[in-house]
Amino acid sequence: MTPTAAPLDLLLPTWLVPVEPAGVVLKEHGLGIRDGRIAFVGPRSMALKLAATEVRELPGMLLSPGLVNAHGHAAMTLFRGLADDLPLMTWLEKHIWPAEAKWVDEAFVRDGTDLAIAEQIKGGISCFSDMYFFPKVASERVHNSGIRAQIAVPILDFPIPGASDADEAIRQAVELFGDLKHHPRIKITFGPHAPYTVSDENLEKIRIIAEELDAAIHMHVHETAFEVQQSMEHLGERPLARLARLGLLGPRFQAVHMTQISDDDLALLVESNSSVIHCPESNLKLASGFCPVERLWQAGVNVAIGTDGAASNNDLDLLGETRTAALLAKAVAGSATALDAHRALRMATLNGARAMGLESEVGSLEVGKAADIVAFDLSGLAQQPIYDPVSQLIYATGRDCVKHLWVAGKQLLDDRQLTRMDEQQLCATAVAWGQRISGHTE
């Protein structure tokens, strides 16, 4: 930045973990924001010589890229805890799908998405992927809130809330894609639900349209051993092999869960450059299996991390999810060096951005990128002493240490207070929904 450049809008002198370059912590540094973008990263002594409209000291805090939650079902916050401790298909078929058929409408999606956005902002998440009904309503909530999101339009062979069949859902996706293709914070993708709920014919339609639009495809794949076994029995091939045969895999394909990975599956993921979205806590809670994260990482597969929905995880806490992912990766790999803290943070930031095709825009603290930034307070008792702040962040810090969050340079969380959303009103609305739903499902 030259001395004649316009003043910075905001200067934040503190510790930084830029994520790119990998494994680096910048002590006694500063970050400058101008026009919603990162305009300066450098030593504190240089930073303080720059003209800035506002200088905000952040003692004891670590600046990181905003967290990227690469898979979830936002409005399902209103089903949080509704049907716990059940296997996946029982949970879906006997509880969640009937509850959705009864309760999900535009108002449900509006209120549930608002609740999810607020929870995610307070947890340091600046960008999330959503796959749920009435995607236009969810897009409006994202727009109003200031957060960044990928909206995957759900497509299934049977009627769902807001779409009578797959063709109508695809039409809605195309229309929403066109409406929002220039939106600075919203990206529309296609969300075929899972291999067992979408036919070859509809998958081929989705592939052709997604290719024409250069749009991503976000899909639950190999979530359970049962899903793979059923596919082998009925079709004679594994679901991922079927998707490869149909031409869906590629750099724009986001395979969510992938708890079952054979050598052939791994080869398909590597060859196609598809991304895997790991949801460890949902997989643990539903006993769905373990995604072999370290094996994927060492093979060169881009692995991002997601919370899944609050109905199968119970919280949208990506920092906690990342800690679980790091610990689980070690147990699954049988190696204490698997998924170290710095790589875990990368999985929760830059890898998520890359999975969504946003890596040139967000996911690391680099000059020119959008100023999607979170400040974690590491000054507390439970974080002392600090040898490596990233280790303390992943292994010793909870989301209540998130102090500030900016998206595109706009502050959405200021000293733990939401700046654009009314937390009391959100809680009251959620309680009212809970009363309505529990009164009719007991």
C-alpha positions as CSV (number, residue, x, y, z in Angstrom):
1,M,0.0,0.0,0.0
2,T,1.5,3.4,-1.0
3,P,1.5,6.4,1.4
4,T,-0.8,8.3,-1.1
5,A,-3.5,5.6,-0.9
6,A,-6.9,6.5,0.6
7,P,-7.1,6.0,4.4
8,L,-8.1,2.6,5.7
9,D,-11.7,2.3,7.0
10,L,-10.5,0.2,9.9
11,L,-7.1,-0.9,11.2
12,L,-6.9,-3.9,13.6
13,P,-3.5,-4.3,15.2
14,T,-3.2,-7.8,16.8
15,W,-2.1,-11.4,16.2
16,L,-3.1,-12.9,12.9
17,V,-3.4,-16.4,11.6
18,P,-3.7,-15.8,7.9
19,V,-4.2,-19.5,7.0
20,E,-2.4,-18.8,3.7
21,P,0.6,-19.2,3.9
22,A,-0.1,-22.4,5.8
23,G,1.0,-22.9,9.4
24,V,1.9,-19.3,10.1
25,V,1.0,-17.0,13.0
26,L,1.9,-13.3,12.6
27,K,2.5,-11.7,16.0
28,E,2.7,-8.0,16.5
29,H,0.9,-7.4,13.1
30,G,-2.0,-5.5,11.9
31,L,-4.8,-5.8,9.3
32,G,-6.4,-3.0,7.4
33,I,-9.8,-2.9,5.7
34,R,-10.9,-0.5,2.9
35,D,-14.1,-0.7,0.9
36,G,-15.0,-4.2,2.4
37,R,-11.7,-5.7,1.4
38,I,-8.4,-6.5,3.1
39,A,-6.1,-3.7,2.0
40,F,-3.1,-4.3,4.3
41,V,-1.4,-7.1,6.2
42,G,1.9,-6.3,7.8
43,P,4.0,-5.6,11.0
44,R,2.3,-3.5,13.7
45,S,5.0,-0.8,13.4
46,M,4.1,-0.3,9.7
47,A,0.4,-0.6,10.3
48,L,0.3,2.2,12.9
49,K,1.9,4.6,10.4
50,L,-1.0,4.2,8.0
51,A,-3.9,6.7,7.9
52,A,-7.1,5.0,9.1
53,T,-10.6,6.3,9.9
54,E,-10.7,3.9,12.9
55,V,-8.0,2.0,14.8
56,R,-9.3,-0.7,17.0
57,E,-6.9,-2.4,19.4
58,L,-7.7,-6.0,20.1
59,P,-5.6,-7.0,23.1
60,G,-5.4,-10.8,23.7
61,M,-7.3,-11.5,20.5
62,L,-6.4,-13.6,17.5
63,L,-7.7,-12.6,14.0
64,S,-8.6,-15.4,11.7
65,P,-10.5,-15.7,8.5
66,G,-14.2,-16.1,9.2
67,L,-15.2,-19.8,9.7
68,V,-16.9,-21.5,6.7
69,N,-19.6,-23.9,7.5
70,A,-19.7,-26.0,4.4
71,H,-22.9,-28.0,5.1
72,G,-26.1,-27.5,7.0
73,H,-29.9,-27.2,6.9
74,A,-30.4,-23.8,8.5
75,A,-34.1,-23.7,9.2
76,M,-33.9,-27.1,11.0
77,T,-32.8,-25.1,14.1
78,L,-36.5,-25.2,14.9
79,F,-36.4,-29.0,15.1
80,R,-33.4,-28.9,17.4
81,G,-33.7,-31.8,19.8
82,L,-37.0,-33.0,18.4
83,A,-36.0,-36.6,17.8
84,D,-32.7,-37.4,19.4
85,D,-30.8,-40.7,19.8
86,L,-32.2,-42.5,16.7
87,P,-30.6,-44.2,13.7
88,L,-30.6,-42.1,10.5
89,M,-33.4,-43.7,8.5
90,T,-35.7,-44.0,11.6
91,W,-34.9,-40.4,12.4
92,L,-35.7,-39.3,8.9
93,E,-38.7,-41.5,7.9
94,K,-40.5,-41.6,11.3
95,H,-39.8,-38.2,12.7
96,I,-38.1,-35.6,10.6
97,W,-39.9,-36.1,7.2
98,P,-43.4,-36.2,8.9
99,A,-42.6,-33.1,11.0
100,E,-41.4,-31.3,7.8
101,A,-44.6,-32.3,5.9
102,K,-46.7,-30.8,8.8
103,W,-44.8,-27.7,9.7
104,V,-42.4,-26.4,7.0
105,D,-43.7,-23.4,5.2
106,E,-42.2,-20.0,4.3
107,A,-42.7,-18.7,7.8
108,F,-40.9,-21.7,9.3
109,V,-38.0,-21.3,6.9
110,R,-37.8,-17.5,7.5
111,D,-37.7,-17.8,11.3
112,G,-35.5,-21.0,11.4
113,T,-33.0,-19.5,9.0
114,D,-32.8,-16.2,11.0
115,L,-32.1,-18.3,14.2
116,A,-29.4,-20.3,12.4
117,I,-27.7,-17.2,11.0
118,A,-27.6,-15.5,14.4
119,E,-26.2,-18.6,16.1
120,Q,-23.6,-18.9,13.4
121,I,-22.5,-15.3,13.5
122,K,-22.1,-15.6,17.3
123,G,-19.9,-18.7,16.7
124,G,-17.5,-16.9,14.3
125,I,-19.0,-18.2,11.0
126,S,-19.0,-15.7,8.2
127,C,-20.1,-18.0,5.4
128,F,-22.4,-21.1,5.4
129,S,-23.9,-23.6,3.0
130,D,-27.6,-24.1,3.3
131,M,-29.7,-26.9,1.8
132,Y,-33.3,-26.6,2.7
133,F,-36.8,-26.0,1.4
134,F,-38.0,-22.6,0.2
135,P,-34.5,-21.5,-0.8
136,K,-35.7,-18.1,-2.0
137,V,-36.9,-17.3,1.5
138,A,-33.5,-18.4,2.9
139,S,-31.7,-16.2,0.3
140,E,-33.7,-13.2,1.5
141,R,-32.7,-13.9,5.1
142,V,-29.1,-14.1,4.1
143,H,-29.3,-10.9,2.1
144,N,-30.9,-9.0,5.1
145,S,-28.5,-10.4,7.7
146,G,-25.2,-9.4,6.0
147,I,-23.7,-13.0,6.2
148,R,-22.3,-14.8,3.2
149,A,-23.9,-18.1,2.0
150,Q,-24.1,-20.8,-0.6
151,I,-27.8,-21.8,-1.1
152,A,-28.1,-25.4,-2.4
153,V,-31.6,-25.8,-3.8
154,P,-32.9,-29.2,-2.7
155,I,-34.1,-31.6,-5.4
156,L,-35.8,-34.9,-4.8
157,D,-37.9,-37.3,-6.9
158,F,-40.9,-36.8,-4.7
159,P,-42.9,-33.7,-3.6
160,I,-41.2,-31.5,-0.9
161,P,-42.4,-28.3,0.8
162,G,-42.3,-25.7,-1.9
163,A,-41.8,-28.0,-5.0
164,S,-44.2,-30.7,-6.3
165,D,-41.5,-32.7,-8.1
166,A,-37.9,-32.6,-9.3
167,D,-38.6,-30.6,-12.4
168,E,-40.2,-27.8,-10.4
169,A,-37.3,-27.8,-8.0
170,I,-34.8,-27.6,-10.9
171,R,-36.8,-24.7,-12.5
172,Q,-36.7,-22.9,-9.1
173,A,-33.0,-23.4,-8.9
174,V,-32.4,-22.1,-12.4
175,E,-34.6,-19.0,-11.7
176,L,-32.9,-18.3,-8.4
177,F,-29.5,-18.7,-9.9
178,G,-30.4,-16.1,-12.6
179,D,-31.8,-13.7,-10.0
180,L,-28.8,-13.8,-7.7
181,K,-25.8,-14.5,-10.0
182,H,-24.5,-11.0,-9.4
183,H,-25.2,-11.0,-5.6
184,P,-21.9,-10.2,-3.7
185,R,-22.6,-12.6,-0.9
186,I,-25.0,-15.3,-2.1
187,K,-24.1,-18.2,-4.4
188,I,-26.8,-20.6,-5.7
189,T,-26.0,-24.3,-6.3
190,F,-28.0,-27.4,-7.1
191,G,-28.8,-29.7,-4.2
192,P,-29.9,-33.2,-5.3
193,H,-30.6,-34.7,-1.9
194,A,-28.9,-38.1,-2.1
195,P,-28.3,-40.9,-4.5
196,Y,-31.2,-42.9,-3.0
197,T,-33.7,-40.0,-3.5
198,V,-32.8,-38.8,-7.0
199,S,-33.1,-40.9,-10.2
200,D,-30.5,-41.2,-13.0
201,E,-32.8,-39.2,-15.3
202,N,-33.0,-36.3,-12.9
203,L,-29.3,-36.4,-12.0
204,E,-28.5,-36.1,-15.7
205,K,-30.8,-33.1,-16.0
206,I,-29.0,-31.5,-13.1
207,R,-25.6,-32.3,-14.5
208,I,-26.4,-30.7,-17.9
209,I,-27.9,-27.5,-16.4
210,A,-25.1,-27.1,-13.8
211,E,-22.5,-27.4,-16.5
212,E,-24.3,-24.8,-18.6
213,L,-24.4,-22.4,-15.7
214,D,-21.0,-23.3,-14.2
215,A,-22.9,-24.0,-11.0
216,A,-21.9,-26.4,-8.2
217,I,-23.6,-29.6,-7.1
218,H,-24.0,-30.2,-3.3
219,M,-25.2,-33.7,-2.3
220,H,-25.3,-36.2,0.6
221,V,-23.2,-39.1,-0.5
222,H,-22.1,-42.3,1.3
223,E,-23.6,-41.1,4.6
224,T,-24.0,-44.6,5.9
225,A,-22.9,-48.2,5.1
226,F,-26.5,-49.1,4.6
227,E,-26.8,-46.6,1.7
228,V,-23.8,-48.2,0.0
229,Q,-25.0,-51.7,0.6
230,Q,-28.5,-50.9,-0.8
231,S,-27.0,-49.4,-3.9
232,M,-24.9,-52.5,-4.4
233,E,-27.9,-54.8,-4.0
234,H,-30.3,-52.8,-6.3
235,L,-27.9,-51.3,-8.8
236,G,-24.8,-53.4,-8.6
237,E,-22.5,-50.3,-8.1
238,R,-21.5,-48.0,-5.3
239,P,-23.3,-44.6,-5.2
240,L,-20.1,-42.6,-5.9
241,A,-19.3,-44.9,-8.9
242,R,-22.9,-44.2,-10.2
243,L,-22.4,-40.5,-9.8
244,A,-19.1,-40.8,-11.7
245,R,-20.8,-42.8,-14.5
246,L,-23.4,-40.0,-14.8
247,G,-20.7,-37.3,-15.0
248,L,-21.6,-35.5,-11.8
249,L,-18.2,-35.6,-10.1
250,G,-15.7,-32.8,-10.7
251,P,-14.2,-29.6,-9.1
252,R,-17.7,-28.2,-8.6
253,F,-19.0,-31.3,-6.9
254,Q,-19.4,-31.3,-3.1
255,A,-19.8,-34.8,-1.6
256,V,-21.3,-34.4,1.9
257,H,-20.5,-37.0,4.6
258,M,-18.5,-39.7,2.8
259,T,-18.2,-42.0,5.8
260,Q,-17.6,-45.0,3.5
261,I,-14.6,-44.8,1.2
262,S,-13.1,-47.7,-0.6
263,D,-9.8,-47.5,-2.6
264,D,-12.0,-47.1,-5.8
265,D,-14.0,-44.3,-4.2
266,L,-10.8,-42.5,-3.2
267,A,-9.4,-42.8,-6.8
268,L,-12.7,-41.3,-8.1
269,L,-12.5,-38.3,-5.7
270,V,-8.8,-37.7,-6.6
271,E,-9.3,-38.0,-10.3
272,S,-12.3,-35.8,-10.4
273,N,-11.0,-33.2,-8.0
274,S,-14.3,-33.3,-6.1
275,S,-14.5,-31.9,-2.6
276,V,-15.6,-33.8,0.5
277,I,-17.6,-32.1,3.3
278,H,-17.0,-33.7,6.6
279,C,-19.7,-33.5,9.3
280,P,-18.2,-35.5,12.2
281,E,-20.6,-34.7,15.1
282,S,-23.8,-35.5,13.0
283,N,-22.1,-38.7,11.8
284,L,-21.2,-39.6,15.4
285,K,-24.6,-38.9,16.8
286,L,-26.4,-40.9,14.1
287,A,-23.7,-43.6,14.3
288,S,-23.3,-43.2,10.5
289,G,-19.5,-43.9,10.4
290,F,-16.3,-42.0,10.2
291,C,-14.9,-40.1,7.2
292,P,-11.2,-41.0,6.8
293,V,-10.1,-37.4,6.8
294,E,-6.3,-37.9,7.0
295,R,-6.4,-40.5,4.2
296,L,-8.3,-38.1,2.0
297,W,-6.0,-35.2,2.9
298,Q,-2.8,-37.2,2.2
299,A,-4.3,-38.2,-1.2
300,G,-4.8,-34.5,-2.1
301,V,-8.6,-34.4,-1.7
302,N,-10.0,-31.0,-0.6
303,V,-11.8,-31.7,2.7
304,A,-14.0,-29.0,4.2
305,I,-16.1,-29.2,7.4
306,G,-19.8,-28.7,8.1
307,T,-22.1,-28.9,11.1
308,D,-25.1,-30.5,9.3
309,G,-28.5,-29.3,10.6
310,A,-29.3,-28.6,14.3
311,A,-31.8,-31.5,14.2
312,S,-29.0,-34.1,13.9
313,N,-26.1,-32.2,15.6
314,N,-28.0,-29.9,17.9
315,D,-25.7,-27.0,17.5
316,L,-24.2,-25.0,14.7
317,D,-20.8,-24.6,16.4
318,L,-18.1,-24.9,13.7
319,L,-15.3,-24.3,16.2
320,G,-16.4,-27.2,18.3
321,E,-17.0,-29.3,15.1
322,T,-13.4,-28.6,14.1
323,R,-12.1,-29.7,17.4
324,T,-14.1,-33.0,17.1
325,A,-12.8,-33.4,13.5
326,A,-9.2,-33.0,14.6
327,L,-9.6,-35.5,17.5
328,L,-11.6,-38.0,15.5
329,A,-9.1,-37.9,12.6
330,K,-6.3,-39.0,14.9
331,A,-8.4,-41.9,16.2
332,V,-9.5,-43.0,12.7
333,A,-6.0,-42.8,11.3
334,G,-4.4,-44.3,14.4
335,S,-1.9,-41.4,14.4
336,A,-1.5,-38.5,16.8
337,T,0.0,-36.4,14.0
338,A,-3.2,-36.6,11.8
339,L,-5.0,-33.3,11.2
340,D,-3.0,-31.0,13.4
341,A,-4.5,-27.8,14.7
342,H,-3.3,-25.6,11.7
343,R,-4.7,-28.0,9.1
344,A,-8.0,-28.3,11.1
345,L,-8.4,-24.5,11.0
346,R,-7.6,-24.5,7.2
347,M,-10.3,-27.2,6.8
348,A,-12.8,-24.8,8.6
349,T,-11.8,-21.8,6.5
350,L,-10.0,-21.9,3.1
351,N,-11.0,-25.5,2.3
352,G,-14.6,-24.7,2.8
353,A,-14.2,-21.6,0.6
354,R,-12.5,-23.8,-2.1
355,A,-15.3,-26.4,-2.0
356,M,-17.8,-23.6,-2.7
357,G,-15.6,-22.0,-5.4
358,L,-15.0,-19.0,-3.2
359,E,-11.3,-19.4,-2.5
360,S,-10.3,-16.3,-4.5
361,E,-12.7,-14.3,-2.4
362,V,-12.6,-15.6,1.2
363,G,-11.0,-18.2,3.4
364,S,-7.7,-16.5,4.2
365,L,-6.4,-13.2,5.4
366,E,-4.8,-11.9,2.1
367,V,-4.7,-8.5,0.6
368,G,-7.4,-8.2,-2.0
369,K,-9.8,-10.7,-0.5
370,A,-13.1,-9.8,1.1
371,A,-12.8,-8.8,4.8
372,D,-14.5,-11.8,6.3
373,I,-12.8,-11.8,9.6
374,V,-13.3,-13.2,13.2
375,A,-11.6,-12.1,16.4
376,F,-11.2,-14.8,19.0
377,D,-10.5,-13.7,22.6
378,L,-7.6,-15.9,23.9
379,S,-7.0,-13.8,27.0
380,G,-9.0,-16.0,29.3
381,L,-7.9,-18.4,32.1
382,A,-8.6,-21.5,30.1
383,Q,-6.3,-20.4,27.2
384,Q,-3.2,-19.7,29.3
385,P,-0.3,-20.0,28.7
386,I,-0.2,-19.6,25.0
387,Y,2.6,-21.4,23.1
388,D,0.7,-21.7,19.8
389,P,-2.5,-19.6,19.5
390,V,-3.9,-21.9,16.8
391,S,-3.5,-25.0,19.1
392,Q,-5.3,-23.0,21.9
393,L,-8.0,-22.0,19.5
394,I,-8.7,-25.6,18.3
395,Y,-8.1,-27.5,21.5
396,A,-8.9,-25.2,24.4
397,T,-11.4,-22.5,23.1
398,G,-15.2,-22.5,22.8
399,R,-17.3,-20.4,20.5
400,D,-18.1,-18.1,23.5
401,C,-14.6,-16.6,22.9
402,V,-15.8,-15.2,19.6
403,K,-15.8,-11.4,20.2
404,H,-16.2,-9.7,16.8
405,L,-17.1,-10.8,13.3
406,W,-16.9,-8.8,10.0
407,V,-18.3,-9.9,6.6
408,A,-17.2,-7.9,3.6
409,G,-15.9,-5.3,6.1
410,K,-19.3,-4.9,7.8
411,Q,-19.3,-5.7,11.5
412,L,-22.1,-8.2,12.3
413,L,-20.9,-9.0,15.8
414,D,-19.5,-6.3,18.1
415,D,-18.2,-7.5,21.5
416,R,-20.6,-10.5,21.3
417,Q,-23.6,-8.4,20.4
418,L,-25.4,-8.9,17.1
419,T,-25.4,-5.6,15.2
420,R,-28.2,-6.3,12.8
421,M,-30.4,-8.9,14.5
422,D,-32.5,-8.8,17.7
423,E,-31.4,-11.7,19.9
424,Q,-34.3,-11.5,22.3
425,Q,-36.8,-11.5,19.5
426,L,-35.2,-14.5,17.8
427,C,-35.3,-16.4,21.1
428,A,-39.0,-15.5,21.6
429,T,-39.9,-16.6,18.1
430,A,-38.1,-19.9,18.5
431,V,-39.8,-20.6,21.8
432,A,-43.2,-19.9,20.2
433,W,-42.4,-22.4,17.3
434,G,-41.3,-25.0,19.9
435,Q,-44.6,-24.7,21.8
436,R,-46.6,-25.1,18.6
437,I,-44.6,-28.1,17.4
438,S,-44.5,-29.9,20.7
439,G,-48.2,-29.3,21.3
440,H,-49.0,-31.3,18.1
441,T,-46.3,-34.0,18.2
442,E,-46.5,-35.4,21.7
